[in-house]
Amino acid sequence: MMDDTHNLVALRFGMSMFAYSRYGALNRVKTAAPLNTAAAAKQLGVSKPTLLRWIREGKTADVGRDRHNWRVFTVADLRRIKKEMGITT
């Protein structure tokens, strides 16, 4: 039973989130799927080259990379970029 969420310890491995309950069971916790650069740009309402230029020019911090060294954008990354770039959509 997962009612005791205050007794969970979450561990992040790559893009997967796992939680140990106080009973020692390892449970996978659903997290939002990361987005590639094109999908992230679409969510932000800008073009892919614009998003990459912002990162290259240091206007926003770079994001995590997957095992193939491709950028992966999380929901938190998108929120941060919107705030840094003044996007209100």
C-alpha positions in Angstrom: 0.0 0.0 0.0 1.5 3.3 -1.0 -0.5 5.6 1.3 2.6 6.4 3.4 4.2 8.7 0.8 5.9 10.6 3.5 8.0 7.5 4.2 9.3 7.2 0.7 12.9 7.9 -0.3 13.2 8.7 -4.0 16.2 8.0 -6.1 16.8 9.2 -9.6 18.7 7.1 -12.1 18.9 8.8 -15.5 15.4 9.5 -16.6 13.7 6.9 -14.3 12.6 7.6 -10.8 12.5 4.9 -8.2 11.1 5.0 -4.6 12.0 2.9 -1.6 9.1 2.5 0.8 9.8 2.0 4.5 9.2 -1.7 3.7 12.2 -1.8 1.4 10.2 -2.4 -1.8 11.5 -0.7 -4.9 8.7 0.9 -6.9 8.9 2.8 -10.2 7.3 6.2 -9.9 5.8 7.8 -13.0 7.6 10.9 -14.2 7.0 13.0 -17.2 8.8 11.8 -20.2 11.7 14.0 -21.2 11.5 15.9 -24.5 14.0 16.2 -27.3 15.1 19.6 -28.6 12.5 19.8 -31.4 9.6 18.9 -29.0 10.9 21.3 -26.3 11.2 24.2 -28.9 7.6 23.5 -30.0 6.4 23.6 -26.4 8.2 26.9 -25.9 6.8 28.3 -29.1 10.2 28.9 -30.8 12.1 27.2 -33.5 14.7 24.5 -32.8 17.6 26.7 -34.1 16.5 29.5 -31.8 16.4 27.3 -28.7 19.9 25.9 -29.6 21.2 29.4 -30.1 20.0 30.5 -26.7 21.9 27.6 -25.1 25.0 28.1 -27.3 25.1 31.9 -26.5 24.6 31.2 -22.7 21.3 33.0 -22.5 19.9 29.9 -20.8 21.8 27.0 -19.2 22.3 23.7 -21.0 20.1 20.8 -20.1 20.9 17.1 -19.3 21.9 14.6 -21.9 20.9 11.0 -22.5 23.2 8.1 -23.1 23.6 9.1 -26.8 24.6 12.6 -25.7 21.4 14.1 -27.0 19.8 16.9 -25.0 16.8 16.0 -22.9 14.4 18.6 -21.6 12.4 18.1 -18.5 9.3 20.0 -17.4 11.5 21.8 -14.9 13.9 22.8 -17.7 11.0 24.2 -19.8 9.7 26.2 -16.8 13.2 27.6 -16.2 13.8 28.5 -19.8 10.3 30.2 -20.0 11.2 32.3 -17.0 14.7 33.2 -18.1 13.6 34.2 -21.6 10.4 35.9 -20.5 8.1 33.6 -22.4 4.5 34.0 -21.1 2.7 31.3 -23.1 
